C-alpha cells in the first residue's frame, strides 16, 4: 500500500519501480535524488552532489529556497486550488509584479514553457486572423516545447521524427541572420518567434543588434515579435528578462522554468492591445495561476530583489568565464568556445560531451550536455564562490583526462 509520506527506499528499488510503472520516455541517470538545499542535492544513499544544472533550469534560486518554501507551506494550508472562474489575490499580485518588471503587459498563467508558447502561438494567430495572417516564423536550432504547436515551432527535425505531419503554417529560417528572416516574413506572417539566447540549441548568444533588427522587420511587415524567455527569463542573464539587455520591447513574451522558484508555473505576457483579442472561452489552463504557484512566484521575486541576485548573477557569470578562459588557454584543442551571459553558460567542446557528463556525475558534480558537444550549465543565482571553484575544478580535471 502506498503512503502519503514515503520512507526513502534505495536508488535501486526506486529504479525498479520506475521500470515497472513509469513510461520510459526519459533518459535517466541511475540515481534517486531525495533532498536538496541551495546548490546541493542528496541521493537515497546519502551521497551529496554539487548541482550546476539545478532542476533543468527551474531552480534558479537554489533547491528549496526558504521564502518559497514558507510561502507554499502557508498557502497550502489556506487554499490549494480554485478555478479561473474566480478571482485570486495572489494571481493578481503576481501578474502586477511581472508586468512592472517587464513591459507593462497583461499575463496569462499556465504550468510550463510549452503551454506558455502554445498560448503565444494561439494569441498571434487570433490577432492576425482578420488580416489573413497565420504563419509563425521560427529559428533553426531553436526549442519551444514538446506539445504539438510548440514542437512544430521547434525547427529541429530530430524532434519531429515519428510525429509527422506537423502543424501547418510554420516557416523556419536561420538564427542570428536578419536578411534570412526578412525574406521569410511576408504579408501572411502573424509573428516571428525567437529565443533571445538559444538555450537547448547550445547557449547561442546572437550578435548585438539582432533583436533590434527583428523588431524593425516585424514593425515594417506588421507582424508580432514573440520572445521565448522560458529559459532566459526571471533574472538568469543578470536582468529580469534577456530582452532588457537590448532595449527592444516584444509584443509577447513567454516565461516558465524559474518563474516560481521550482514550483510548476508558466506565463505569457502580452501588450494589452494584443492580449485583448483573447475573449472568454478562447483559451484556458485549469491549474494556471493557482494560488500555490503564484505565492511561490511572488516569493521568488522577493528573494531575487532582497538578496541582490540580479547583480550576483553577473558576478557568477564573470567568475565562470574567468575559470573557463584560463582552462581554454590550457586546453585549446578541447575547448572551442565559451558563451556566458549571467548564469547561462555554454562550454563548446571539440568532442562529444556525453562522457564528460558521466565522469562529472561519478565525481558528484551534476552538469548537462546539449547538441552533443556543448556543456551547458545553469547554476543557481545563490551559488557560492567556493562552490563555483569546487565544481570548476572537477570539470577541469575531467576535461584534462578526456581522450579525443
C-alpha positions as CSV (number, residue, x, y, z in Angstrom):
1,X,0.0,0.0,0.0
2,X,1.3,3.4,-1.0
3,X,1.6,6.0,1.8
4,X,1.3,9.8,1.7
5,X,4.7,10.1,3.4
6,X,7.3,7.7,2.0
7,X,10.4,6.5,3.8
8,X,13.4,6.7,1.4
9,X,14.0,3.4,-0.4
10,X,17.2,2.7,-2.1
11,X,18.0,4.1,-5.6
12,X,17.9,0.6,-6.9
13,X,14.4,0.0,-5.5
14,X,13.2,3.2,-7.0
15,X,14.7,2.4,-10.4
16,X,13.0,-1.0,-10.4
17,X,9.7,0.7,-9.5
18,X,10.1,3.1,-12.4
19,X,10.9,0.2,-14.8
20,X,7.6,-1.3,-13.9
21,X,5.3,1.6,-13.6
22,X,6.6,4.7,-15.3
23,X,6.6,5.4,-19.1
24,X,10.3,5.2,-20.3
25,X,10.3,8.5,-22.2
26,X,13.3,10.0,-20.4
27,X,17.0,9.0,-20.3
28,X,17.6,8.9,-16.5
29,X,20.8,8.7,-14.6
30,X,20.9,5.7,-12.1
31,X,20.4,7.9,-9.1
32,X,17.3,8.7,-7.0
33,X,17.5,12.2,-5.5
34,X,15.6,12.7,-2.3
35,X,16.7,16.1,-0.9
36,X,18.0,19.5,-2.0
37,X,19.4,22.6,-0.4
38,X,20.6,25.6,-2.4
39,X,23.2,24.1,-4.8
40,X,23.5,20.7,-3.1
41,X,21.3,17.6,-3.6
42,X,21.5,14.2,-1.9
43,X,20.6,10.7,-3.2
44,X,18.8,7.9,-1.4
45,X,22.1,6.5,-0.2
46,X,23.1,9.9,1.4
47,X,25.7,10.9,-1.2
48,X,25.9,14.7,-1.8
49,X,26.2,16.2,-5.2
50,X,27.1,19.8,-6.3
51,X,24.4,20.8,-8.8
52,X,25.4,23.1,-11.7
53,X,22.2,22.4,-13.5
54,X,19.5,22.6,-10.8
55,X,16.1,21.4,-11.9
56,X,16.9,21.7,-15.6
57,X,17.0,25.5,-15.0
58,X,13.9,25.6,-12.8
59,X,15.7,26.0,-9.5
60,X,17.3,29.4,-10.4
61,X,17.3,30.5,-6.7
62,X,18.5,27.1,-5.5
63,X,16.8,24.0,-4.2
64,X,14.1,24.6,-1.6
65,X,14.6,28.4,-1.3
66,X,13.4,29.4,2.2
67,X,11.0,32.1,1.2
68,X,9.4,29.9,-1.4
69,X,9.1,27.0,1.0
70,X,7.5,29.3,3.6
71,X,5.0,30.8,1.2
72,X,3.9,27.4,-0.2
73,X,3.5,25.9,3.2
74,X,1.4,28.8,4.3
75,X,-0.7,28.9,1.1
76,X,-1.3,25.1,1.1
77,X,-3.0,25.4,4.5
78,X,-5.3,28.2,3.3
79,X,-6.4,27.5,-0.3
80,X,-4.8,24.9,-2.6
81,X,-6.8,25.5,-5.8
82,X,-9.8,27.2,-7.2
83,X,-10.6,27.6,-10.9
84,X,-10.2,30.7,-13.0
85,X,-13.9,31.4,-12.8
86,X,-13.0,33.2,-9.5
87,X,-10.6,36.0,-8.6
88,X,-7.5,35.1,-6.6
89,X,-5.5,37.8,-4.8
90,X,-2.1,36.1,-5.4
91,X,-2.6,35.8,-9.1
92,X,-3.4,39.5,-9.5
93,X,-0.4,40.4,-7.4
94,X,1.9,38.1,-9.3
95,X,0.7,39.5,-12.7
96,X,1.3,43.0,-11.5
97,X,4.8,42.1,-10.3
98,X,5.7,40.6,-13.6
99,X,4.2,43.4,-15.7
100,X,6.0,46.0,-13.7
101,X,9.3,44.2,-14.2
102,X,8.8,43.7,-17.9
103,X,6.9,45.9,-20.4
104,X,3.6,46.7,-18.8
105,X,1.7,43.8,-20.4
106,X,-1.1,41.5,-19.2
107,X,-0.5,38.0,-18.1
108,X,-2.0,34.6,-18.9
109,X,-0.8,31.9,-16.5
110,X,-0.2,28.2,-17.2
111,X,2.1,25.5,-15.9
112,X,5.1,25.2,-18.3
113,X,7.1,26.7,-21.1
114,X,5.4,24.6,-23.7
115,X,2.0,25.8,-22.5
116,X,3.1,29.4,-22.5
117,X,4.3,29.1,-26.1
118,X,1.1,27.4,-27.2
119,X,-0.8,30.3,-25.8
120,X,1.5,32.8,-27.6
121,X,1.1,31.0,-30.9
122,X,-2.7,30.9,-30.5
123,X,-2.8,34.6,-29.5
124,X,-0.7,35.6,-32.5
125,X,-3.0,33.7,-34.9
126,X,-6.1,35.2,-33.2
127,X,-4.6,38.7,-33.5
128,X,-3.7,38.2,-37.2
129,X,-6.8,36.2,-38.2
130,X,-8.9,39.1,-39.5
131,X,-5.9,40.2,-41.8
132,X,-5.3,36.7,-43.1
133,X,-2.1,36.4,-41.1
134,X,-1.4,32.9,-39.7
135,X,2.2,32.0,-40.3
136,X,4.7,31.8,-37.5
137,X,8.4,32.3,-38.4
138,X,10.8,30.5,-36.0
139,X,14.6,29.9,-36.0
140,X,16.7,26.8,-36.8
141,X,18.2,25.3,-33.7
142,X,15.5,26.8,-31.5
143,X,13.5,24.9,-29.0
144,X,9.9,25.9,-27.9
145,X,8.5,22.7,-26.2
146,X,7.0,19.3,-26.8
147,X,3.3,20.0,-27.3
148,X,2.2,19.9,-30.9
149,X,2.4,23.6,-32.0
150,X,5.4,24.3,-29.8
151,X,7.1,21.1,-31.2
152,X,6.3,22.3,-34.8
153,X,7.8,25.7,-33.8
154,X,11.0,23.9,-32.8
155,X,12.9,23.9,-36.1
156,X,14.9,20.8,-35.3
157,X,13.8,17.8,-37.5
158,X,15.1,15.2,-35.0
159,X,12.3,16.2,-32.6
160,X,9.6,15.8,-35.3
161,X,10.5,12.2,-36.3
162,X,7.6,9.9,-35.7
163,X,5.1,12.6,-35.2
164,X,4.5,13.9,-38.7
165,X,2.6,15.6,-40.2
166,X,3.3,18.7,-38.1
167,X,1.1,21.7,-37.6
168,X,0.9,23.7,-40.8
169,X,1.8,27.4,-41.0
170,X,5.3,27.4,-39.6
171,X,8.3,28.8,-41.5
172,X,11.9,28.2,-40.5
173,X,14.8,30.5,-41.0
174,X,18.4,30.9,-39.8
175,X,19.1,32.2,-36.2
176,X,21.0,35.4,-36.0
177,X,20.5,36.2,-39.7
178,X,18.4,39.3,-40.3
179,X,18.5,39.0,-44.1
180,X,17.1,35.5,-44.0
181,X,14.4,36.5,-41.5
182,X,13.4,39.4,-43.7
183,X,13.0,37.1,-46.6
184,X,10.9,34.6,-44.5
185,X,8.4,37.2,-43.3
186,X,5.5,38.1,-45.7
187,X,2.0,39.5,-45.6
188,X,0.7,36.2,-44.2
189,X,3.1,36.2,-41.2
190,X,1.4,36.6,-37.9
191,X,4.5,36.6,-35.7
192,X,8.2,36.0,-35.5
193,X,9.0,33.8,-32.5
194,X,12.6,33.6,-31.2
195,X,14.7,32.9,-28.1
196,X,16.9,35.9,-27.1
197,X,19.5,33.2,-26.4
198,X,19.1,29.7,-27.7
199,X,19.4,27.5,-24.6
200,X,18.8,23.9,-25.7
201,X,20.4,25.0,-29.0
202,X,23.8,25.3,-27.3
203,X,23.7,28.6,-25.3
204,X,23.9,30.6,-28.6
205,X,24.1,34.3,-27.9
206,X,23.2,36.3,-31.1
207,X,25.0,39.3,-32.4
208,X,24.4,42.8,-30.9
209,X,21.6,44.4,-32.8
210,X,19.9,41.1,-33.7
211,X,16.7,41.6,-31.6
212,X,16.6,45.3,-32.7
213,X,16.7,44.1,-36.3
214,X,13.9,41.6,-35.7
215,X,11.8,44.4,-34.1
216,X,12.3,46.5,-37.2
217,X,11.4,43.7,-39.5
218,X,8.2,42.9,-37.5
219,X,7.2,46.6,-37.4
220,X,7.8,47.1,-41.1
221,X,5.8,44.0,-42.1
222,X,3.0,44.2,-39.5
223,X,4.0,41.0,-37.6
224,X,4.2,40.5,-33.8
225,X,7.5,39.8,-32.1
226,X,7.3,36.9,-29.6
227,X,10.2,36.3,-27.3
228,X,10.5,32.9,-25.8
229,X,12.2,33.6,-22.5
230,X,11.2,30.2,-20.9
231,X,14.9,29.6,-20.1
232,X,16.4,33.1,-20.1
233,X,13.7,34.8,-18.0
234,X,13.3,35.6,-14.3
235,X,16.8,37.0,-13.8
236,X,19.0,34.3,-15.3
237,X,21.0,36.7,-17.5
238,X,21.5,39.4,-14.9
239,X,18.3,41.3,-16.0
240,X,14.8,40.3,-15.2
241,X,14.5,39.3,-18.9
242,X,17.1,38.9,-21.5
243,X,15.5,41.3,-24.0
244,X,16.3,44.1,-21.4
245,X,20.0,43.9,-22.4
246,X,19.0,45.1,-25.9
247,X,16.4,47.8,-25.1
248,X,14.0,46.1,-27.5
249,X,10.4,45.6,-26.3
250,X,8.5,42.5,-27.6
251,X,4.7,42.3,-28.2
252,X,4.5,38.9,-26.4
253,X,6.9,37.2,-24.0
254,X,6.8,33.7,-22.5
255,X,8.5,32.5,-19.4
256,X,8.4,29.4,-17.2
257,X,11.2,27.2,-15.7
258,X,12.5,29.6,-12.9
259,X,9.2,31.6,-12.7
260,X,8.1,30.2,-9.3
261,X,11.3,29.0,-7.7
262,X,10.9,25.4,-8.8
263,X,7.1,25.2,-8.5
264,X,5.5,24.4,-11.8
265,X,4.4,27.7,-13.4
266,X,4.4,29.4,-16.8
267,X,3.3,32.8,-18.1
268,X,2.6,34.5,-21.4
269,X,2.8,38.3,-21.1
270,X,1.3,40.4,-23.9
271,X,0.9,44.1,-24.7
272,X,-2.7,45.0,-23.7
273,X,-3.8,45.8,-27.2
274,X,-2.7,42.3,-28.3
275,X,-3.9,40.5,-25.3
276,X,-7.4,41.9,-25.7
277,X,-8.1,39.6,-28.7
278,X,-8.3,36.6,-26.2
279,X,-12.0,36.6,-25.2
280,X,-13.6,34.3,-22.6
281,X,-13.6,30.7,-23.9
282,X,-10.8,31.2,-26.4
283,X,-8.0,29.8,-24.2
284,X,-7.6,28.4,-20.7
285,X,-5.4,26.4,-18.3
286,X,-7.1,24.6,-15.4
287,X,-4.2,24.9,-13.0
288,X,-2.8,28.1,-14.5
289,X,-2.3,30.9,-11.9
290,X,-3.2,28.7,-9.0
291,X,-2.6,30.2,-5.5
292,X,0.3,27.9,-4.7
293,X,2.3,28.7,-7.9
294,X,1.5,32.5,-7.6
295,X,2.6,32.6,-4.0
296,X,5.8,30.8,-4.9
297,X,6.4,33.2,-7.8
298,X,6.0,36.2,-5.5
299,X,8.4,34.7,-3.1
300,X,10.8,34.2,-5.9
301,X,10.7,37.8,-6.9
302,X,11.1,38.8,-3.3
303,X,14.2,36.6,-2.9
304,X,15.8,37.9,-6.1
305,X,15.3,41.5,-5.0
306,X,16.0,41.2,-1.3
307,X,19.2,39.3,-1.9
308,X,20.5,41.3,-4.9
309,X,20.6,38.3,-7.1
310,X,20.4,40.1,-10.5
311,X,23.8,41.7,-9.8
312,X,25.0,38.5,-8.2
313,X,24.2,36.7,-11.4
314,X,26.5,38.9,-13.4
315,X,29.3,38.2,-10.9
316,X,28.7,34.5,-11.1
317,X,28.9,34.6,-14.9
318,X,32.2,36.6,-14.7
319,X,33.7,34.0,-12.3
320,X,32.8,31.1,-14.6
321,X,34.1,32.9,-17.6
322,X,37.4,33.6,-15.9
323,X,37.8,30.0,-14.9
324,X,37.0,28.7,-18.3
325,X,39.1,31.2,-20.2
326,X,42.1,30.0,-18.2
327,X,41.1,26.4,-19.0
328,X,40.9,27.2,-22.7
329,X,44.4,28.6,-22.6
330,X,45.5,25.3,-21.2
331,X,43.3,23.0,-23.4
332,X,42.8,24.9,-26.7
333,X,42.4,21.6,-28.6
334,X,39.4,20.6,-26.4
335,X,37.5,23.9,-25.9
336,X,36.2,25.6,-29.0
337,X,34.2,28.5,-27.5
338,X,32.9,29.9,-24.2
339,X,29.5,31.6,-24.1
340,X,28.3,33.3,-20.9
341,X,25.5,35.7,-20.0
342,X,24.8,35.8,-16.3
343,X,24.2,32.2,-15.1
344,X,23.5,30.9,-18.6
345,X,26.8,29.2,-19.6
346,X,27.9,27.1,-22.5
347,X,31.3,25.4,-22.9
348,X,31.6,24.4,-26.6
349,X,33.9,21.4,-26.8
350,X,35.7,20.0,-29.9
351,X,34.4,16.5,-29.0
352,X,31.2,14.8,-27.7
353,X,30.4,15.9,-24.2
354,X,28.3,12.9,-23.0
355,X,31.3,11.2,-21.3
356,X,32.2,14.5,-19.6
357,X,28.7,14.5,-18.0
358,X,29.1,10.9,-16.9
359,X,32.6,11.5,-15.5
360,X,31.4,14.5,-13.6
361,X,28.5,12.5,-12.2
362,X,30.9,9.9,-10.9
363,X,32.7,12.7,-9.0
364,X,29.3,14.0,-7.8
365,X,29.0,17.1,-10.0
366,X,25.8,17.5,-12.0
367,X,26.1,19.1,-15.4
368,X,24.3,18.9,-18.7
369,X,25.3,18.4,-22.4
370,X,23.3,19.7,-25.3
371,X,23.8,19.4,-29.1
372,X,26.3,16.7,-28.4
373,X,29.4,18.9,-27.8
374,X,28.2,21.7,-25.6
375,X,28.5,21.5,-21.8
376,X,25.5,23.6,-20.6
377,X,25.4,25.0,-17.1
378,X,22.5,26.8,-15.5
379,X,23.8,27.3,-11.9
380,X,21.7,28.9,-9.2
381,X,21.9,32.6,-8.5
382,X,22.6,31.6,-4.9
383,X,25.6,29.5,-5.6
384,X,28.7,30.5,-3.6
385,X,32.2,31.3,-5.0
386,X,33.6,28.3,-3.2
387,X,31.0,26.0,-4.9
388,X,31.8,27.6,-8.3
389,X,35.5,26.9,-7.7
390,X,35.0,23.4,-6.5
391,X,32.8,22.4,-9.4
392,X,35.0,24.1,-12.0
393,X,38.0,22.2,-10.6
394,X,36.1,18.9,-11.0
395,X,35.1,19.8,-14.6
396,X,38.6,20.9,-15.4
397,X,40.1,17.6,-14.2
398,X,37.6,15.7,-16.3
399,X,38.4,17.7,-19.4
400,X,42.2,17.2,-18.8
401,X,41.7,13.5,-18.6
402,X,39.4,13.3,-21.6
403,X,40.8,11.4,-24.6
404,X,39.9,12.9,-28.0
